[in-house]
Amino acid sequence: MKNMKVGILGAGDIASSFHLPAWQEIAKVEITGICDIDTNKAKVLANIYKCNFYSSLSDMVQNEELDILDICTPNTMHYQHIKQSLNYGLHTLVEKPFVSTAKQAQEL
């Protein structure tokens, strides 16, 4: 079985303190990209986890063969990022709260 390739969207505390260390512990998982609008944050984490960094989700998706997108962005951005991830055909993991409204949850 090939490694599952994971991309991380958001390079803040939740990604660096919890998600990235957890992914690293799972056999057959490869963290291939980290994306954040703050490229410096993404670059720092990418250096630690030996992967590529991006400033836009579309660039990461175009350049990495992702299986999973782990969304670690502020909850006000979850709805938009989940829609993008699903439109790219990716398995999607998102921090809570899932979305901000019941309407958004029903649509997704």
N, C-alpha and C positions, 0 to 999 in steps of 0.2 A: 504494500500500500504506500502511495506517495505521501509526502508531508502535506498537511493542510497549510495553506499560505494565508497569513493573517495580516491585515492592514489595520493600523490604529489611527482613528480620526480624533485629534485632540491630544496635545502634549502637556496637559496640566497635571496637577497633583494626583487625580484619580488614576490617570494612565500610568504615571511614574511610580506611584506608591502601591497600587493594587493590580491593575490589569496586566501591565507588562511583566512583572515578576511572576504572576500566575500563569500566563501563557508560556513563559520560558520553562516552567516546570512540567509541561505536558509533552510527553513523547509524541513524535510525528507532527509537531507544530513548528512552523517556521514563521517568525515575524519578518516580513519582507519590506514593510514601509510604515513610516510614521508621518502624518500630515497635520500641520497646524498653520493658521494664518501668521503666527509668530514663528517665522522660519528658524530663528535662533533656538527656540525651545525644541522644535522638531529635530534640528541638527544635533543638539546635545544628546537627546535620547537615542537618535539613530546611531551616534558614535558609540554609546554604551551598549546598545543591542545589535550592533554590527549589521545595520540595514540601511535602506535608502530613506531620504527625507524629502518631503514635498510641502508646497504652500497651497496646493489646491487638490481637492478630492479627484477631480477629473484627470489631473496629471498622474496621480497615484494609480488610478484604475487603468489608465491607458498604458502605463509602464510596468505594472506588476500583474501577475496572473493570480489575483486574489480569489480565495474561496470564501473568506469571512471578512467582514468589516466590523470592527469593534468601535462603537461610537462612544467617545469619552468627552463630549463637548458639553457646554452649558445646556441645561434642560430646555431653555427657550429655543434652542436650535435643533432639538431632537427630531421634531416632525419633518422639517426640511431635509435633514440628513438621512433619516430613515427612508423617506421617499426616494431620494437619490440612490441610496444603497440598493433598495429593492428594484428600482428601474435598471440598475446595472446587473441585476440577477445574482446579487451576493447574499449569502447567509448573513444575517445581521444580528449583532448583539448590541444592546443599548443599556446604558445606566438608567436608573430610575430617577425621577419619574419618567415613564415611557414617553408620554406627550403631555401637553398642557391642558387639553380639553377633551371631553368625551367625544365631540364631533371628530376631532383629529384621530382619535383611537378607532372609532367606527370606520372612518375612511380607510385607514391603513389595514 
